[in-house]
């Protein structure tokens, strides 16, 4: 069965998380993604001394070539690849591609059908555009840190790299939208996503409280609702860990009271509606904590499943890494890497009924497919490849054998 994006050729200049995750989604949908790296590898290989597991997780199902884009001959090879490509993905710092002579205006003239996708920290323009950007800095500037943690303690970052991955997801969405537009017009275009832009809508709860309460709202609310607008909404202690419990509907609160054998609060005016409970959040938390603290988290979970009360035991990383639900849904894939042996990498969270992800292929080693790509797409012969290798313009498997 043909994959949804099977006929597309993608040049992936992505590095670390943002760009590589975007191109991983394209690869999982069948695009031929060619990861283009410097001779020593992308930043994640360099800073972690080799094929660290993060790199292996985000570069499955890609071909890998290694090319010196700073040399005139390397640049010429790349421009030939651009003529064949449908999409280019990059998340270099602002101006880096222009300094290489490979900016959008240049590549658009070479290939007017090219979708040129650029992921940036703060975008291509605006007062912050020139600032250095990483996930942590976007979390700080974008309000994530201000809303994470407890009111009486300093701001903390969210554990996951939210900004990098949200940026990558939006870039994927922009690319597929631009491809649809190209089907109708025949023209490529520039797709730009700012991580700072992408994170802003996630503050909906906090901003909603800020606007509706005239700015009088606690920025950091711990594990409670960001706008302090729902109760119960917290992480509660148990005998063997913690469990998250929330009730967004009054009927859920009523069910929870029955499970806790606290029916005396069913008619209590302080807890009748969500508005009432939110005004008495700390009393609600006291009631729930008194019940959870004497029980095991999975026992509580079993009771709340039957009562249809939203909840989840707090799982540690080792539990997530072996999660049976993720395994059954194919999100945890075990594959064999030529150097690392058996490893676990992610599958695709995007499911298409007629474009199933049947196989996950290990991330390429530096330059693993350089010869193959240049032979198949550009028709280079062995003499040409040998010249490029000998002059350190490309790196390939043959280079490693020498």
C-alpha positions in Angstrom: 0.0 0.0 0.0 1.4 3.4 -1.0 2.4 5.8 1.8 0.8 9.2 2.0 4.0 11.1 1.3 5.9 8.4 -0.6 6.9 10.4 -3.7 8.4 13.3 -1.8 12.1 14.1 -1.4 13.0 16.0 1.7 16.4 17.6 2.5 16.7 17.6 6.2 19.2 20.1 7.6 17.6 19.8 11.1 19.7 19.5 14.2 19.1 18.5 17.8 15.2 18.2 18.4 13.1 20.8 16.5 14.0 20.1 12.8 14.7 16.4 13.2 11.3 15.7 14.8 9.5 17.5 12.0 11.3 15.5 9.4 10.8 12.3 11.3 7.1 12.8 11.0 7.6 13.3 7.2 9.7 10.1 7.0 7.1 8.1 8.9 4.5 9.1 6.3 6.7 7.7 3.5 8.8 10.7 2.4 12.4 10.0 1.3 14.1 12.1 4.0 17.8 12.8 3.4 19.6 13.9 6.5 22.3 16.3 5.4 25.1 16.7 8.0 28.5 18.3 8.2 31.5 16.0 7.9 31.6 15.6 11.7 27.9 15.2 12.1 25.1 17.5 13.4 25.3 19.3 16.8 23.7 16.4 18.7 26.4 14.0 17.6 29.1 16.5 18.3 28.0 17.6 21.8 27.2 14.1 23.0 30.2 12.3 21.3 28.5 10.0 18.9 25.1 8.5 18.2 23.5 9.4 21.5 20.1 7.9 22.1 18.2 11.1 21.5 19.7 11.2 18.0 18.7 7.6 17.4 15.1 8.4 18.6 14.6 11.3 16.2 16.2 10.2 13.0 14.7 6.8 12.1 13.6 6.0 8.6 16.0 8.6 7.1 18.9 8.4 4.7 22.1 10.1 5.9 24.6 12.0 3.8 27.6 14.1 5.0 28.5 17.1 3.0 30.7 20.2 3.5 28.3 23.1 2.7 31.0 25.7 3.4 33.0 24.6 0.4 32.1 25.8 -3.1 32.0 22.2 -4.4 30.0 20.9 -1.5 27.5 23.8 -2.0 27.3 22.9 -5.7 26.4 19.3 -4.9 23.8 20.5 -2.4 22.2 22.9 -5.0 21.9 19.9 -7.4 20.0 18.1 -4.7 17.8 21.1 -4.2 16.7 20.8 -7.8 15.4 17.3 -7.1 13.8 18.1 -3.7 10.2 18.8 -2.7 10.9 20.1 0.8 13.8 21.5 2.8 13.8 21.6 6.6 16.2 23.6 8.6 16.4 25.0 12.2 19.7 26.8 12.1 20.1 30.1 13.9 18.8 33.2 12.2 20.8 34.1 9.1 22.9 30.9 9.0 21.4 29.7 5.7 21.9 33.1 4.2 25.5 33.2 5.2 26.0 29.9 3.5 24.4 31.4 0.4 21.5 28.9 0.7 18.7 31.2 1.9 15.1 31.0 0.7 15.5 33.6 -2.1 18.4 31.7 -3.6 16.8 28.2 -3.4 13.4 29.5 -4.6 15.0 30.7 -7.9 16.7 27.3 -8.3 13.5 25.3 -7.6 10.3 27.4 -7.5 8.3 24.3 -6.3 10.4 23.9 -3.2 8.7 24.1 0.2 11.4 25.8 2.3 10.6 25.1 6.0 12.5 27.0 8.7 12.1 26.5 12.4 13.3 29.4 14.5 13.3 30.4 18.2 11.6 33.7 17.7 10.9 33.7 14.0 12.4 35.6 11.1 11.4 39.1 12.3 10.3 40.9 15.5 12.2 42.5 18.4 13.4 39.1 19.7 14.4 37.6 16.3 18.2 38.0 16.8 18.2 36.4 20.3 19.9 33.0 20.7 17.2 30.5 21.3 17.0 27.0 22.8 14.1 25.2 24.5 15.1 26.6 27.9 15.3 30.2 26.7 11.9 29.9 25.0 10.4 28.4 28.1 11.7 31.4 30.0 10.6 34.1 27.5 7.4 32.4 26.6 5.8 32.1 30.1 6.3 28.4 30.6 8.7 28.8 33.5 6.6 31.6 35.1 3.7 29.2 35.2 5.6 26.1 36.3 6.4 25.3 39.9 5.0 26.7 43.2 4.1 30.2 44.1 6.6 30.4 47.0 9.5 29.0 45.0 11.5 30.1 42.0 10.2 29.4 38.5 11.3 26.0 37.0 11.3 24.7 33.5 9.0 22.0 32.3 10.8 18.7 32.2 10.1 17.8 28.5 11.5 19.9 25.7 8.1 21.3 25.0 9.1 24.3 22.8 11.4 22.3 20.5 8.8 19.6 19.9 5.8 22.0 19.6 7.9 23.9 17.1 8.6 20.7 15.1 5.0 19.6 15.1 3.8 23.0 13.8 6.5 23.0 11.2 5.3 19.6 10.0 1.7 21.0 9.8 3.0 24.0 7.9 4.8 21.8 5.4 1.8 19.6 4.7 -0.4 22.6 4.3 2.1 24.2 1.8 2.2 20.9 -0.1 -1.6 20.9 -0.4 -1.4 24.5 -1.7 1.3 23.5 -4.2 -1.0 20.8 -5.6 -3.4 23.6 -6.5 -0.9 26.3 -7.7 2.3 24.4 -8.6 4.3 26.9 -6.5 6.4 26.3 -3.4 6.7 28.7 -0.6 8.5 29.6 2.6 7.1 28.0 5.8 8.2 29.6 9.0 7.4 28.5 12.6 8.6 30.3 15.7 8.9 28.2 18.9 7.9 31.3 20.8 4.8 31.6 18.7 3.9 27.9 19.1 4.1 27.9 22.9 1.9 31.0 23.4 -1.5 29.3 22.9 -0.6 26.6 25.5 -0.9 29.3 28.2 -4.7 29.4 27.6 -5.6 28.6 31.2 -3.1 31.0 32.7 -4.0 33.8 30.3 -7.7 33.2 30.6 -7.4 33.7 34.4 -5.2 36.8 33.9 -7.7 38.5 31.6 -10.8 37.5 33.4 -9.5 38.4 36.8 -7.9 41.7 35.9 -4.4 40.5 36.2 -4.8 39.4 39.8 -3.7 35.8 39.5 -0.9 33.6 40.9 1.5 32.8 38.1 2.7 29.5 39.6 0.1 27.2 40.9 2.1 24.0 41.4 0.0 21.0 40.2 -3.3 22.9 40.5 -5.1 24.4 37.5 -3.1 27.2 36.0 -6.1 29.5 36.3 -7.2 28.1 39.7 -10.5 27.5 37.9 -11.0 23.8 38.6 -11.1 21.8 41.8 -10.1 19.2 42.6 -7.2 19.5 40.2 -4.0 18.3 41.7 -1.5 15.6 42.3 -2.2 13.8 45.6 0.1 11.6 47.8 -0.5 7.9 48.1 1.2 5.1 50.1 3.5 4.3 47.2 3.7 7.5 45.2 1.3 10.0 43.7 -1.9 10.2 41.7 -3.4 13.0 39.6 -7.1 13.6 40.1 -9.3 16.2 38.6 -13.1 16.8 38.3 -14.1 19.1 35.5 -17.8 18.3 35.8 -20.0 18.4 39.0 -21.1 14.8 38.4 -17.4 13.7 38.5 -17.0 15.4 41.9 -20.2 13.7 43.1 -18.9 10.3 42.0 -15.6 11.0 43.7 -17.3 11.8 47.0 -19.2 8.5 46.8 -16.0 6.6 46.2 -14.3 8.3 49.1 -17.4 7.7 51.3 -17.7 11.4 51.9 -21.4 11.8 51.0 -21.8 14.3 53.8 -20.2 16.9 51.4 -22.8 16.2 48.6 -25.1 19.0 49.9 -22.3 21.3 51.2 -22.7 24.7 49.6 -19.0 25.2 49.5 -18.6 22.4 47.0 -21.9 22.4 44.9 -20.4 23.7 41.6 -17.0 24.0 40.1 -17.0 27.7 40.9 -17.8 26.9 44.5 -15.0 24.3 44.7 -12.5 26.6 43.0 -13.1 29.2 45.7 -12.4 26.5 48.3 -9.6 24.7 46.5 -7.5 24.1 49.6 -10.4 22.6 51.5 -11.1 20.3 48.5 -7.4 19.2 48.4 -7.5 18.5 52.1 -10.5 16.2 51.7 -9.0 14.3 48.8 -5.5 14.0 50.3 -7.0 12.6 53.5 -8.4 9.8 51.4 -5.5 9.1 49.0 -2.7 9.2 51.5 -3.7 5.9 53.1 -4.1 3.9 49.8 -1.9 2.5 47.0 -2.0 4.5 43.8 -3.1 1.5 41.6 -5.9 0.6 44.0 -7.1 4.2 43.8 -6.9 4.1 40.0 -9.0 0.9 39.9 -11.8 2.6 42.0 -11.7 5.8 39.9 -11.9 3.9 36.6 -15.2 2.3 37.8 -16.5 5.7 39.0 -15.5 7.4 35.7 -13.4 10.1 37.5 -10.5 11.5 35.5 -7.2 10.4 37.1 -3.8 8.9 36.4 -1.1 7.4 38.6 2.1 9.4 38.3 4.5 7.2 36.4 8.3 7.4 36.7 10.5 7.4 33.6 11.3 3.7 33.9 7.6 2.9 34.0 7.0 5.1 30.9 9.9 3.4 29.1 8.1 0.0 29.5 4.5 1.2 29.3 2.3 -1.6 27.9 -0.2 0.8 26.3 2.6 2.6 24.3 4.0 -0.8 23.3 0.6 -2.1 22.1 0.0 1.1 20.1 3.4 0.9 18.5 4.9 4.0 20.0 7.7 2.0 21.7 9.5 0.2 18.9 12.4 -2.1 19.5 14.8 -2.2 16.5 18.4 -3.4 15.9 21.0 -0.7 15.2 24.2 -1.8 13.4 26.4 -0.2 16.2 24.2 0.0 19.3 22.4 -3.4 19.0 18.8 -3.5 20.3 17.4 -0.1 21.0 14.0 1.4 21.6 12.8 4.3 19.5 9.4 6.1 19.1 6.9 5.2 16.5 4.5 7.7 15.0 1.7 9.4 16.9 0.0 10.2 13.6 -2.1 7.3 12.4 -3.5 7.1 8.8 -5.7 4.1 8.1 -4.4 3.6 4.6 -0.7 4.6 5.3 0.4 2.3 8.1 3.9 2.6 9.6 5.0 -1.0 9.2 8.7 -0.7 9.8 11.0 1.6 11.8 14.5 1.7 10.4 17.5 2.8 12.5 18.9 6.3 12.3 21.8 6.6 9.8 25.4 6.8 10.9 27.3 9.9 9.6 27.4 9.7 5.8 26.0 6.2 5.7 24.0 6.8 2.5 26.1 9.6 0.9 27.2 7.4 -2.1 23.8 5.9 -2.6 22.0 9.3 -2.6 24.4 11.0 -4.9 24.4 8.1 -7.3 20.7 7.6 -7.4 19.6 11.3 -7.4 22.5 13.0 -9.2 24.0 10.1 -11.2 27.5 10.6 -9.8 29.9 7.8 -10.8 32.6 6.3 -8.6 35.3 8.6 -10.0 33.3 11.7 -9.0 32.6 10.2 -5.5 36.2 9.4 -5.0 37.3 12.9 -5.9 34.7 14.4 -3.5 35.8 12.0 -0.7 39.6 12.7 -1.3 39.0 16.4 -1.1 36.9 16.2 2.1 33.8 17.5 0.4 31.7 14.5 1.4 32.0 11.7 4.0 30.7 8.2 3.3 31.0 4.6 4.3 34.0 4.4 2.0 35.6 7.3 3.9 35.3 5.4 7.1 36.9 2.3 5.6 40.0 4.2 4.8 
